[in-house]
Amino acid sequence: MMRIFNICLLCTVFITGCQKTPQNAIENEQQQKQPSVKTKSANHECKTLSQNLEKIGRSSTVESLTQVNTQLKKCMTQADNTRQLKWLDDSTKMYKRFLDADTDEKSLDALSEYSYSILDNENNHSDRRTSTIQVGSQELFKKLAKRDQYLLKHQGQAYIEFQYIGEGVFEYQRQPQYILDIFAPALPKDQQRFVKQMAKDNQDILYNDAALTISWNELVNRALFWENYLKQYPNAKFKTDAQSLLDEYRYLIFLGVDNSPVSDEFAPNTWIDPDALATIKALAKRTDTDLASTAQKFLDFIATPIEQRSEKFQIVSDSDIHEASATSESHETPNPYEQLKSLLQLSSPWEKERQKDCHVDAICIQI
């Protein structure tokens, strides 16, 4: 009797097991199909991404902008670099459209008044590292155009900021952190390093009222970075922008700007900014940079009497120098600024047509 019971039990287990197998197979098949469905959905989203980027404009909401950015971050890992850079360019244009406020005279005047009230508010900070939200007079805020009110209310959201750019002027901008969060993780190494350095350097403005806002030592650090960057990545995608930045910082180190000059006369026994001079002397002693030889030439130049310079340094562009100095007070003495610029082979950022602004975002923006 016990044998019959055991046989029945075994049959029951066997039959039950046989009945479960088809169900397991169905579940496994469904699980295998799910990733495929998700992949197709993701691919569809990425195919329509460019269209979605183009749809964002000056009447779009922060929610719509955030949604597109979320989609963009997901798709970055699935795209080749050509597509990634196309989306980067498209996203820059997207933000430009989104941040395009009213430009009629009344709206501009109201925004200007509100901007000055921001400067009067001691609780505000122009440094992006401290705060991305600027607050002005509530009474003046009520006079702003509706789009201005909307954008200002959403400062700090979707990478929107109202950034001080100097001389009492503010602009709507995209935070440099945007590119670090959305694009950088999926970019090649050379492009990653470029945008990370740009985001770091552009946390605050470089120029204000024709003066520098950073130290001479920081100018050298930035120049050294771009010099090393170009050596490490000679074929970098952003090579042209990196070279432009290196040229600009070289110029600033040795000549300065109108309200932050290195010197007025660049001559013995004349005024030279002490911090600039100390930085250049330290740079001249380095053995790991081509900037050292430039610094050595600078020190030799400022130690040489004015009347001996043309002959000693064999500056061949004296005729060009005299022409460039036609508006100076003295037409007989060569302009030391022009002589030094020629000797050190420096290129002024303002003497050539500037097509990009490299000091507002984590990339250079087309002007």
C-alpha positions in Angstrom: 0.0 0.0 0.0 2.9 2.3 0.9 4.6 1.5 -2.5 1.4 2.6 -4.3 1.3 5.9 -2.4 4.9 6.7 -3.2 4.4 6.0 -6.9 1.3 8.2 -6.9 3.3 11.0 -5.1 6.1 10.8 -7.6 3.7 11.0 -10.5 2.0 14.0 -8.9 5.4 15.8 -8.5 6.4 14.9 -12.0 3.2 16.1 -13.5 3.2 19.3 -11.5 6.8 20.0 -12.6 5.9 19.4 -16.2 3.0 21.9 -15.8 5.2 24.7 -14.4 7.8 24.5 -17.2 5.7 26.2 -19.9 4.8 29.0 -17.5 8.5 29.6 -16.6 9.4 29.6 -20.3 6.7 32.2 -20.9 8.0 34.4 -18.1 11.6 34.1 -19.3 10.5 35.0 -22.8 8.7 38.1 -21.6 11.7 39.2 -19.5 13.9 38.8 -22.6 11.5 40.9 -24.6 11.4 43.8 -22.1 14.9 45.2 -22.7 14.2 45.1 -26.5 11.1 47.2 -26.0 13.0 49.7 -23.8 15.8 49.9 -26.3 13.4 50.6 -29.1 11.8 53.3 -27.0 15.1 54.9 -26.1 16.2 54.8 -29.8 13.0 56.6 -30.8 13.6 59.3 -28.2 17.1 59.9 -29.4 15.9 60.1 -33.0 13.5 62.8 -32.2 15.9 64.6 -29.8 17.1 67.2 -32.4 13.5 68.1 -33.2 12.7 68.5 -29.5 15.7 70.7 -29.0 14.5 72.9 -31.8 11.0 73.2 -30.3 12.3 75.0 -27.2 12.0 78.8 -27.6 11.4 82.0 -25.7 7.8 81.0 -24.8 8.8 77.5 -23.5 8.6 76.6 -19.8 11.3 75.5 -17.4 9.6 72.1 -17.2 9.9 71.6 -21.0 13.5 72.6 -20.9 14.2 70.2 -18.1 12.5 67.4 -19.9 14.6 67.9 -23.0 17.8 68.1 -20.9 16.9 64.8 -19.2 16.3 63.2 -22.6 19.6 64.7 -23.9 21.7 63.2 -21.0 20.3 59.7 -21.7 21.0 59.9 -25.4 24.6 61.1 -25.0 25.9 57.7 -24.1 24.3 56.1 -27.2 25.6 58.6 -29.8 28.9 58.9 -31.6 31.0 62.0 -31.0 29.9 63.8 -34.2 26.3 63.5 -33.0 27.3 64.5 -29.5 28.9 67.7 -30.7 25.9 68.5 -32.9 23.7 68.2 -29.8 26.1 70.4 -27.9 25.8 73.1 -30.5 22.0 72.6 -30.7 21.7 72.9 -26.9 23.6 76.2 -27.0 21.2 77.6 -29.6 18.3 76.2 -27.6 19.3 78.1 -24.5 19.9 81.3 -26.5 16.3 81.1 -27.8 14.9 80.2 -24.3 16.8 83.1 -22.6 15.8 85.6 -25.3 13.8 88.2 -23.3 11.9 91.3 -24.5 14.2 93.9 -26.2 11.8 96.9 -26.6 13.1 100.1 -25.0 10.6 100.0 -22.1 11.5 96.4 -21.2 15.3 97.1 -21.5 15.0 100.2 -19.3 13.1 98.3 -16.6 15.6 95.5 -16.6 18.5 97.9 -16.4 16.9 99.6 -13.3 16.3 96.2 -11.7 19.9 95.2 -12.5 21.3 98.2 -10.6 19.1 97.4 -7.7 20.8 94.0 -7.6 24.2 95.6 -7.3 22.8 97.7 -4.4 21.7 94.5 -2.6 24.7 93.6 -0.4 23.3 90.0 0.0 24.0 89.2 -3.6 27.2 87.7 -5.0 28.4 88.0 -8.6 30.7 84.9 -8.1 28.9 81.8 -9.5 30.7 79.7 -6.9 28.8 81.6 -4.1 25.4 82.0 -5.6 23.5 81.7 -8.9 20.5 83.7 -7.7 20.5 87.5 -7.9 17.7 89.5 -6.1 16.8 93.1 -6.6 14.1 95.5 -5.7 10.6 93.9 -5.5 9.0 97.2 -6.6 11.2 97.3 -9.7 10.6 93.6 -10.3 6.9 94.3 -10.8 7.7 96.7 -13.6 9.6 94.0 -15.6 8.3 92.4 -18.7 6.5 89.1 -18.1 9.3 87.0 -19.7 11.9 88.7 -17.5 9.9 88.0 -14.4 9.5 84.4 -15.4 13.3 83.9 -16.1 14.3 85.7 -12.9 11.9 83.6 -10.8 13.5 80.5 -12.1 17.1 81.4 -11.5 19.1 78.3 -10.4 16.6 76.0 -12.2 17.4 74.2 -15.4 20.9 75.9 -15.3 19.4 79.4 -15.7 21.3 82.3 -14.3 21.2 86.1 -14.4 25.0 86.7 -14.5 26.9 89.9 -13.8 29.3 90.5 -16.8 30.8 93.8 -15.6 30.3 97.5 -15.8 26.8 97.3 -14.2 25.5 94.9 -16.8 23.7 91.5 -16.3 22.9 88.9 -18.8 20.7 85.8 -18.9 23.1 82.9 -19.3 23.4 79.1 -19.1 25.5 77.9 -16.1 28.8 76.3 -17.1 27.8 73.4 -14.9 25.2 72.4 -17.6 27.8 71.0 -20.0 29.6 69.2 -17.1 26.4 67.4 -16.0 24.8 66.7 -19.4 27.7 66.3 -21.8 31.1 65.8 -20.1 30.6 62.2 -18.8 30.1 60.9 -22.4 32.7 63.0 -24.2 36.2 61.8 -25.2 39.0 62.6 -22.8 40.4 65.7 -24.6 36.9 67.3 -24.8 36.2 66.4 -21.1 39.4 68.2 -20.0 38.5 71.2 -22.1 35.0 71.7 -20.8 36.0 71.0 -17.2 38.8 73.6 -17.3 36.5 76.1 -19.0 33.7 75.6 -16.4 36.3 76.1 -13.6 37.8 79.3 -15.1 34.4 80.8 -16.0 32.9 80.6 -12.5 33.5 84.3 -12.4 34.1 87.1 -14.9 37.6 87.7 -16.2 37.2 91.4 -17.1 35.4 94.2 -15.3 35.5 97.9 -16.3 38.6 97.3 -18.5 40.4 95.7 -15.6 41.3 92.1 -14.7 39.5 90.3 -11.9 42.0 87.6 -11.3 45.6 87.6 -10.1 48.8 87.6 -12.3 49.6 84.2 -10.8 46.2 82.8 -11.9 46.8 84.2 -15.4 50.0 82.1 -15.5 48.3 79.0 -14.2 45.7 79.2 -17.0 48.3 79.8 -19.7 50.3 76.8 -18.4 47.2 74.6 -18.5 46.4 75.5 -22.2 50.0 75.1 -23.2 50.2 71.6 -21.7 46.7 70.8 -23.1 47.9 71.5 -26.6 51.0 69.4 -26.1 49.0 66.5 -24.7 46.2 66.7 -27.3 47.8 68.1 -30.5 44.7 67.0 -32.5 42.1 68.0 -30.0 38.6 68.9 -31.3 38.8 72.3 -29.5 42.4 72.9 -30.5 41.7 76.3 -32.1 39.8 77.6 -29.0 42.6 76.3 -26.7 45.2 78.1 -28.8 43.1 81.3 -28.7 42.9 81.1 -24.9 46.7 80.5 -24.6 47.4 83.5 -26.8 45.0 85.7 -24.8 46.5 84.7 -21.4 50.1 85.2 -22.8 49.1 88.7 -23.8 47.5 89.5 -20.4 50.5 88.2 -18.4 53.0 90.6 -20.1 50.9 93.6 -21.2 47.7 93.5 -19.0 44.7 95.7 -20.0 43.9 99.4 -19.8 42.9 99.5 -16.1 45.2 96.6 -15.1 48.4 97.4 -17.0 51.7 95.7 -16.3 53.5 99.0 -16.9 53.0 102.3 -18.6 56.5 102.7 -20.1 58.1 99.3 -19.6 61.4 101.0 -19.0 64.1 101.1 -16.3 63.2 103.2 -13.2 59.6 103.5 -14.2 56.4 102.0 -12.6 55.8 98.3 -13.1 53.0 96.5 -11.2 54.9 94.7 -8.4 52.7 91.6 -8.5 53.0 91.3 -12.2 56.8 91.7 -12.1 57.2 89.1 -9.3 55.0 86.6 -11.3 57.0 87.2 -14.5 60.3 86.8 -12.6 59.1 83.5 -11.2 58.0 82.4 -14.6 61.4 83.2 -16.1 63.0 80.7 -13.8 60.8 77.7 -14.8 62.2 74.9 -16.9 58.9 73.2 -17.9 57.3 75.8 -20.2 58.0 77.8 -23.3 56.6 80.8 -21.4 59.9 81.0 -19.5 61.9 82.3 -22.5 59.2 84.9 -23.2 59.4 86.0 -19.6 63.2 86.3 -19.9 62.9 88.5 -23.0 60.4 90.7 -21.1 62.8 91.2 -18.2 65.7 91.9 -20.5 63.5 94.4 -22.4 62.4 96.4 -19.4 66.0 96.6 -18.1 67.3 98.1 -21.4 67.3 101.9 -21.9 64.7 103.0 -24.4 67.3 104.4 -26.9 69.1 101.0 -27.1 66.1 98.8 -27.6 65.7 98.8 -31.4 69.3 97.9 -32.0 69.7 95.4 -29.2 66.6 93.4 -29.9 66.6 94.0 -33.7 63.0 94.8 -33.8 62.4 94.9 -37.5 58.9 96.3 -37.4 59.9 99.9 -36.4 58.0 101.4 -39.4 54.8 99.5 -38.3 55.4 100.6 -34.7 55.7 104.3 -35.7 52.5 104.0 -37.8 50.7 102.3 -34.9 52.0 105.0 -32.6 50.7 107.9 -34.8 48.1 108.9 -32.2 50.5 108.8 -29.3 51.9 111.9 -27.7 55.4 111.4 -29.1 56.0 110.6 -32.7 59.8 110.3 -32.3 60.1 107.7 -29.7 58.9 104.2 -30.5 55.9 103.0 -28.5 57.3 100.6 -25.9 54.0 98.7 -25.9 54.2 98.1 -29.6 57.9 97.2 -29.4 57.3 94.7 -26.6 54.3 93.2 -28.4 56.5 92.7 -31.5 59.4 91.3 -29.5 57.4 88.8 -27.6 55.1 88.0 -30.6 52.0 88.7 -28.6 48.6 89.0 -30.3 46.0 91.3 -28.8 42.6 89.7 -28.4 40.9 92.9 -29.4 42.9 93.6 -32.6 41.5 90.6 -34.5 38.0 89.8 -35.3 36.5 87.9 -32.3 33.9 85.4 -33.4 33.7 83.6 -30.1 33.4 84.4 -26.4 35.4 81.9 -24.3 34.6 83.4 -20.9 30.9 82.7 -20.2 30.4 79.0 -20.5 32.2 75.6 -20.5 32.8 76.0 -24.3 33.5 79.0 -26.5 30.2 80.5 -27.6 29.8 81.9 -31.2 29.1 85.6 -30.9 
